[in-house]
Amino acid sequence: MTPSNAIINVTNLRLRTYIGFNPEEREKKQDVVINLEIRYLVNEAALQDEVSEALNYKTITKKVIKLVEEGQFLLLERLVADVLAVCSEHADVTYARVTIDKPHALRFADSVSLALEYHADAAARLRVLEIAS
């Protein structure tokens, strides 16, 4: 069997962090809800139960938890971008999408969310452009 695409979804990871730039937001942690989608090339060894050859979603999730719970962020964009960087750092990742909700950020809304995506092919083109310049 040839390598094929696999998709890891982490749904509704509920964490607390310092998020926002208003003084009251800087004083106490707020809830955030994180959803991750990570696509990667799974190889034959992983399909044959060789643990060392698999992308470890627990390791990724632990890094995300540490980043979020120990961090301080003024903007939701920065928080999402930092989490996306963790999700896309493994060489086999071809695509990642991170959506983070900030519940009760607006008075009459359940939450405000922001999503960012990583595409390995686009990242490779950017690296080529950076080297050429």
Residue frames as a rotation matrix with the C-alpha (Angstrom) as fourth column:
MET 1
0.579 0.815 0.000 0.00
0.815 -0.579 0.000 0.00
0.000 0.000 -1.000 0.00
THR 2
-0.313 -0.670 0.673 1.27
0.625 -0.679 -0.385 3.49
0.715 0.300 0.632 -0.81
PRO 3
-0.862 -0.016 -0.507 1.19
0.436 -0.537 -0.723 6.38
-0.261 -0.844 0.469 1.64
SER 4
-0.152 0.879 0.452 -2.23
0.734 -0.206 0.647 7.93
0.662 0.430 -0.614 1.97
ASN 5
-0.514 0.036 0.857 -3.78
-0.303 -0.942 -0.142 10.95
0.803 -0.333 0.495 3.57
ALA 6
-0.269 0.436 -0.859 -4.95
0.890 0.453 -0.049 10.81
0.367 -0.778 -0.510 7.15
ILE 7
-0.131 0.308 0.942 -6.92
-0.141 -0.947 0.290 13.42
0.981 -0.095 0.167 9.05
ILE 8
-0.580 -0.029 -0.814 -6.68
0.790 0.222 -0.571 14.08
0.197 -0.975 -0.106 12.77
ASN 9
0.009 0.616 0.788 -9.46
-0.002 -0.788 0.616 16.14
1.000 -0.007 -0.006 14.33
VAL 10
-0.751 -0.100 -0.653 -9.29
0.653 0.032 -0.756 17.47
0.097 -0.994 0.041 17.87
THR 11
-0.176 0.841 0.511 -12.72
0.365 -0.427 0.828 18.81
0.914 0.332 -0.232 18.76
ASN 12
0.626 0.585 0.516 -13.62
-0.125 -0.579 0.806 21.38
0.770 -0.569 -0.289 21.41
LEU 13
-0.134 -0.756 -0.641 -10.39
0.844 0.252 -0.473 21.45
0.519 -0.604 0.604 23.41
ARG 14
0.758 0.534 0.373 -11.38
0.231 -0.756 0.613 23.76
0.610 -0.379 -0.696 26.26
LEU 15
-0.177 -0.893 -0.414 -8.54
0.924 -0.006 -0.382 25.79
0.338 -0.450 0.826 27.76
ARG 16
0.876 0.355 -0.327 -7.99
0.456 -0.832 0.317 29.04
-0.160 -0.427 -0.890 29.64
THR 17
-0.193 -0.946 0.259 -5.53
0.973 -0.219 -0.074 31.79
0.127 0.237 0.963 28.75
TYR 18
-0.091 0.075 -0.993 -4.90
0.272 -0.957 -0.097 35.50
-0.958 -0.279 0.067 28.94
ILE 19
-0.510 0.007 0.860 -6.46
0.860 0.010 0.510 36.86
-0.006 1.000 -0.011 25.74
GLY 20
0.619 0.726 0.299 -7.35
0.745 -0.663 0.068 40.44
0.247 0.181 -0.952 24.92
PHE 21
-0.423 -0.815 0.396 -5.96
0.649 -0.577 -0.496 43.93
0.633 0.047 0.773 25.22
ASN 22
0.350 0.584 0.732 -8.50
-0.241 -0.699 0.673 45.56
0.905 -0.412 -0.104 27.54
PRO 23
-0.433 -0.620 0.655 -7.27
-0.761 -0.138 -0.634 45.90
0.484 -0.772 -0.412 31.14
GLU 24
0.200 0.584 0.787 -9.94
-0.893 0.440 -0.099 43.56
-0.404 -0.683 0.609 32.54
GLU 25
0.930 0.106 -0.351 -8.96
-0.286 0.809 -0.513 40.91
0.230 0.578 0.783 29.95
ARG 26
0.098 -0.987 -0.128 -5.31
-0.315 0.091 -0.945 41.10
0.944 0.133 -0.301 31.06
GLU 27
-0.229 -0.166 0.959 -6.17
-0.949 -0.182 -0.258 40.40
0.218 -0.969 -0.116 34.73
LYS 28
-0.096 0.231 0.968 -7.74
-0.522 0.816 -0.247 36.95
-0.847 -0.529 0.043 34.55
LYS 29
-0.947 -0.295 0.131 -7.71
-0.081 0.610 0.788 33.99
-0.312 0.735 -0.601 32.22
GLN 30
-0.031 0.940 -0.340 -10.58
-0.891 -0.180 -0.416 33.50
-0.452 0.290 0.844 29.81
ASP 31
0.144 0.196 0.970 -12.03
0.122 0.969 -0.214 30.40
-0.982 0.149 0.116 28.23
VAL 32
-0.216 -0.115 -0.970 -11.14
-0.947 -0.215 0.237 29.48
-0.236 0.970 -0.062 24.67
VAL 33
0.479 0.394 0.784 -12.38
-0.126 0.915 -0.382 26.52
-0.868 0.084 0.489 22.64
ILE 34
-0.267 -0.755 -0.599 -9.94
-0.815 -0.155 0.558 25.07
-0.514 0.637 -0.575 20.12
ASN 35
0.763 0.425 0.488 -10.65
-0.049 0.790 -0.611 22.87
-0.645 0.442 0.623 17.11
LEU 36
-0.229 -0.923 -0.309 -7.80
-0.674 -0.079 0.734 21.36
-0.702 0.377 -0.604 15.12
GLU 37
0.925 0.300 0.234 -7.71
-0.047 0.699 -0.713 19.59
-0.378 0.649 0.661 11.79
ILE 38
-0.016 -0.986 -0.167 -4.38
-0.746 -0.099 0.658 18.13
-0.665 0.135 -0.734 10.75
ARG 39
0.966 0.254 -0.051 -3.89
-0.213 0.665 -0.715 16.27
-0.148 0.702 0.697 7.47
TYR 40
0.029 -0.999 0.045 -0.76
-0.840 0.000 0.542 14.26
-0.542 -0.054 -0.839 6.91
LEU 41
0.225 -0.088 -0.970 0.71
-0.732 0.642 -0.228 11.48
0.643 0.762 0.080 4.83
VAL 42
0.455 -0.033 0.890 0.43
-0.705 0.597 0.383 8.25
-0.544 -0.802 0.248 6.74
ASN 43
-0.271 -0.662 -0.699 2.92
-0.930 0.368 0.012 5.58
0.249 0.653 -0.715 5.72
GLU 44
0.245 0.351 -0.904 2.68
-0.312 0.911 0.269 1.80
0.918 0.216 0.333 5.56
ALA 45
-0.666 -0.576 -0.473 4.63
0.260 0.416 -0.872 1.34
0.699 -0.704 -0.127 8.80
ALA 46
-0.838 0.421 0.347 2.09
-0.537 -0.521 -0.663 3.40
-0.099 -0.742 0.663 10.76
LEU 47
0.116 0.924 -0.363 -0.74
-0.933 0.227 0.279 1.44
0.340 0.307 0.889 9.15
GLN 48
0.168 -0.151 -0.974 0.98
0.040 0.988 -0.146 -1.73
0.985 -0.014 0.172 10.40
ASP 49
0.904 0.386 -0.183 0.85
0.204 -0.016 0.979 -0.43
0.375 -0.922 -0.093 14.00
GLU 50
-0.090 -0.968 -0.233 4.42
0.925 0.005 -0.379 0.84
0.369 -0.250 0.895 14.28
VAL 51
0.648 0.483 -0.589 3.90
0.728 -0.621 0.291 3.58
-0.225 -0.617 -0.754 16.86
SER 52
-0.102 -0.798 -0.594 7.17
0.439 -0.572 0.693 5.37
-0.893 -0.190 0.409 16.16
GLU 53
-0.831 -0.222 0.510 6.07
0.548 -0.170 0.819 5.98
-0.095 0.960 0.263 12.55
ALA 54
0.118 0.972 0.203 2.75
0.945 -0.173 0.278 7.65
0.306 0.159 -0.939 13.40
LEU 55
-0.485 -0.104 0.868 2.03
-0.032 -0.990 -0.136 11.34
0.874 -0.094 0.477 13.86
ASN 56
-0.569 0.188 -0.800 1.37
0.785 0.413 -0.462 11.57
0.244 -0.891 -0.382 17.59
TYR 57
0.031 0.686 0.727 -1.73
0.259 -0.708 0.657 13.69
0.965 0.168 -0.200 18.20
LYS 58
0.756 0.202 -0.623 -1.21
0.637 -0.005 0.771 13.49
0.153 -0.979 -0.133 21.96
THR 59
-0.238 -0.927 -0.290 2.23
0.914 -0.315 0.256 15.14
-0.328 -0.204 0.922 21.63
ILE 60
-0.626 0.067 0.777 0.78
0.462 -0.770 0.439 17.90
0.628 0.634 0.451 19.44
THR 61
0.429 0.891 0.147 -2.15
0.328 -0.306 0.894 18.47
0.841 -0.335 -0.424 21.81
LYS 62
0.496 -0.320 -0.807 0.17
0.853 0.004 0.522 18.68
-0.164 -0.947 0.275 24.84
LYS 63
-0.644 -0.754 0.133 2.26
0.762 -0.616 0.197 21.35
-0.067 0.228 0.971 23.05
VAL 64
-0.308 0.633 0.711 -0.91
0.281 -0.653 0.703 23.29
0.909 0.416 0.024 22.24
ILE 65
0.678 0.584 -0.446 -2.11
0.562 -0.020 0.827 23.09
0.474 -0.811 -0.342 25.85
LYS 66
0.053 -0.757 -0.651 1.25
0.930 -0.200 0.308 24.32
-0.363 -0.622 0.694 27.18
LEU 67
-0.752 -0.345 0.562 1.38
0.591 -0.731 0.342 27.17
0.293 0.589 0.753 24.65
VAL 68
-0.041 0.852 0.522 -2.15
0.228 -0.501 0.835 28.36
0.973 0.154 -0.174 25.37
GLU 69
0.738 0.444 -0.508 -2.22
0.546 0.049 0.836 27.97
0.396 -0.895 -0.206 29.14
GLU 70
0.121 -0.778 -0.617 1.22
0.876 -0.209 0.435 29.54
-0.468 -0.593 0.656 29.68
GLY 71
-0.592 -0.409 0.695 0.85
0.764 -0.560 0.321 32.28
0.258 0.720 0.644 27.08
GLN 72
-0.059 0.562 -0.825 -0.53
0.394 -0.746 -0.536 35.79
-0.917 -0.357 -0.177 27.01
PHE 73
-0.589 -0.040 0.807 -2.07
0.808 -0.020 0.589 37.11
-0.007 0.999 0.044 23.81
LEU 74
-0.731 0.345 -0.589 -3.42
-0.181 -0.930 -0.320 40.51
-0.658 -0.127 0.742 22.86
LEU 75
-0.176 0.629 -0.758 -5.13
-0.974 -0.222 0.042 39.31
-0.142 0.745 0.651 19.69
LEU 76
0.532 0.478 0.699 -7.01
-0.321 0.878 -0.356 36.16
-0.784 -0.035 0.620 18.75
GLU 77
0.883 -0.244 -0.402 -5.06
-0.386 0.115 -0.915 36.21
0.269 0.963 0.007 15.46
ARG 78
-0.087 -0.984 0.158 -1.77
-0.904 0.012 -0.427 35.73
0.418 -0.180 -0.890 17.30
LEU 79
-0.148 0.104 0.983 -3.13
-0.717 0.674 -0.179 32.90
-0.681 -0.732 -0.025 19.42
VAL 80
0.822 0.517 0.237 -4.51
-0.198 0.651 -0.733 31.07
-0.534 0.556 0.638 16.37
ALA 81
0.672 -0.632 -0.387 -1.28
-0.548 -0.072 -0.834 31.60
0.499 0.772 -0.394 14.39
ASP 82
-0.272 -0.810 0.519 0.86
-0.959 0.185 -0.214 30.23
0.077 -0.556 -0.828 17.24
VAL 83
0.110 0.398 0.911 -1.34
-0.449 0.837 -0.312 27.14
-0.887 -0.375 0.271 17.62
LEU 84
0.953 0.243 -0.182 -1.27
-0.254 0.308 -0.917 26.63
-0.166 0.920 0.355 13.84
ALA 85
0.223 -0.953 -0.205 2.54
-0.866 -0.097 -0.490 26.72
0.447 0.287 -0.847 13.91
VAL 86
-0.381 -0.303 0.873 2.55
-0.756 0.646 -0.106 23.87
-0.532 -0.700 -0.476 16.45
CYS 87
0.442 0.691 0.572 0.09
-0.214 0.700 -0.681 21.85
-0.871 0.179 0.458 14.36
SER 88
0.989 0.001 -0.148 2.08
-0.148 0.082 -0.986 22.25
0.011 0.997 0.081 11.14
GLU 89
0.359 -0.932 0.058 5.65
-0.884 -0.319 0.343 21.77
-0.301 -0.175 -0.938 12.38
HIS 90
0.064 -0.326 0.943 5.90
-0.023 0.944 0.328 18.04
-0.998 -0.043 0.053 11.55
ALA 91
-0.703 -0.511 -0.495 7.33
-0.464 -0.199 0.863 17.40
-0.539 0.837 -0.097 8.07
ASP 92
-0.877 0.376 0.298 4.50
0.476 0.762 0.439 15.02
-0.062 0.527 -0.847 7.08
VAL 93
-0.091 0.886 -0.455 1.74
0.474 -0.364 -0.802 17.59
-0.876 -0.289 -0.387 7.68
THR 94
-0.648 -0.074 0.758 0.24
0.759 -0.152 0.634 18.69
0.068 0.986 0.154 4.37
TYR 95
-0.249 0.661 0.708 -2.60
0.012 -0.729 0.684 20.85
0.968 0.179 0.174 5.70
ALA 96
-0.623 0.162 -0.765 -3.75
0.781 0.171 -0.600 22.17
0.033 -0.972 -0.233 9.06
ARG 97
-0.165 0.639 0.751 -6.67
0.053 -0.755 0.653 24.31
0.985 0.148 0.091 10.13
VAL 98
-0.731 -0.056 -0.680 -7.08
0.679 0.043 -0.733 25.85
0.070 -0.997 0.007 13.56
THR 99
-0.036 0.762 0.646 -10.29
0.102 -0.640 0.761 27.49
0.994 0.093 -0.055 14.75
ILE 100
-0.770 -0.189 -0.609 -10.41
0.616 0.028 -0.787 29.14
0.166 -0.981 0.095 18.16
ASP 101
0.212 0.910 0.357 -13.59
0.444 -0.415 0.794 30.41
0.871 -0.009 -0.492 19.76
LYS 102
-0.943 -0.332 0.032 -13.62
0.143 -0.489 -0.861 33.06
0.301 -0.807 0.508 22.45
PRO 103
-0.182 0.955 -0.236 -16.96
0.862 0.270 0.428 32.47
0.473 -0.126 -0.872 24.21
HIS 104
0.541 0.609 -0.580 -18.92
0.823 -0.524 0.217 35.49
-0.172 -0.595 -0.785 25.38
ALA 105
-0.588 -0.808 -0.033 -16.59
0.768 -0.570 0.292 37.96
-0.255 0.146 0.956 23.66
LEU 106
-0.835 0.422 0.353 -19.62
-0.152 -0.794 0.589 39.84
0.529 0.438 0.727 22.37
ARG 107
-0.745 0.523 0.413 -22.65
-0.585 -0.216 -0.782 40.62
-0.320 -0.825 0.467 24.46
PHE 108
0.244 0.969 0.037 -25.29
-0.780 0.219 -0.586 39.04
-0.576 0.114 0.810 22.23
ALA 109
0.348 -0.206 -0.914 -23.23
-0.718 0.569 -0.402 36.26
0.603 0.796 0.050 20.64
ASP 110
0.998 -0.023 -0.056 -22.28
0.050 0.833 0.551 32.81
0.034 -0.553 0.832 21.90
SER 111
0.282 -0.958 -0.053 -18.70
0.494 0.097 0.864 33.36
-0.823 -0.270 0.500 20.79
VAL 112
0.722 -0.276 -0.634 -16.33
-0.661 -0.547 -0.514 34.97
-0.205 0.790 -0.577 18.34
SER 113
0.550 -0.561 0.619 -14.03
0.347 0.827 0.442 32.66
-0.760 -0.029 0.649 16.41
LEU 114
0.420 -0.531 -0.736 -11.09
-0.859 -0.493 -0.134 32.95
-0.292 0.689 -0.663 14.09
ALA 115
0.750 -0.192 0.633 -9.65
0.264 0.964 -0.021 30.29
-0.607 0.183 0.774 11.78
LEU 116
0.233 -0.732 -0.640 -6.32
-0.907 -0.400 0.128 30.06
-0.350 0.551 -0.758 9.96
GLU 117
0.964 0.087 0.252 -5.04
0.016 0.925 -0.379 27.42
-0.266 0.370 0.890 7.57
TYR 118
-0.054 -0.993 -0.103 -1.63
-0.643 -0.045 0.765 26.04
-0.764 0.107 -0.636 6.66
HIS 119
0.975 0.224 -0.012 -0.93
-0.145 0.587 -0.796 24.49
-0.171 0.778 0.605 3.25
ALA 120
0.343 -0.911 0.229 2.43
0.319 0.343 0.884 22.72
-0.884 -0.230 0.408 2.87
ASP 121
0.120 -0.303 0.946 2.65
0.992 0.071 -0.103 23.51
-0.036 0.950 0.309 -0.85
ALA 122
0.787 0.194 0.585 2.09
0.262 -0.964 -0.033 27.22
0.558 0.179 -0.810 -0.23
ALA 123
0.857 -0.515 0.004 4.67
-0.174 -0.282 0.944 27.21
-0.485 -0.810 -0.331 2.59
ALA 124
0.185 -0.811 0.555 7.22
0.711 0.500 0.494 25.57
-0.678 0.304 0.669 0.29
ARG 125
0.345 -0.007 0.939 6.64
0.826 -0.474 -0.307 28.24
0.447 0.881 -0.158 -2.37
LEU 126
0.965 0.024 0.259 7.16
-0.093 -0.898 0.429 30.97
0.243 -0.438 -0.865 0.22
ARG 127
0.582 -0.809 0.086 10.46
0.133 0.199 0.971 29.41
-0.802 -0.553 0.224 1.35
VAL 128
0.081 -0.528 0.845 11.66
0.976 0.215 0.041 29.36
-0.204 0.821 0.533 -2.26
LEU 129
0.609 0.222 0.761 10.75
0.475 -0.871 -0.126 33.02
0.635 0.439 -0.636 -2.65
GLU 130
0.962 -0.272 0.020 12.54
-0.162 -0.513 0.843 33.94
-0.219 -0.814 -0.538 0.58
ILE 131
0.289 -0.897 0.335 15.70
0.525 0.441 0.728 32.14
-0.800 -0.035 0.598 -0.55
ALA 132
0.133 -0.191 0.972 15.58
0.980 -0.122 -0.158 33.83
0.149 0.974 0.171 -3.97
SER 133
0.809 0.285 0.513 15.28
0.286 -0.955 0.079 37.33
0.513 0.083 -0.855 -2.51
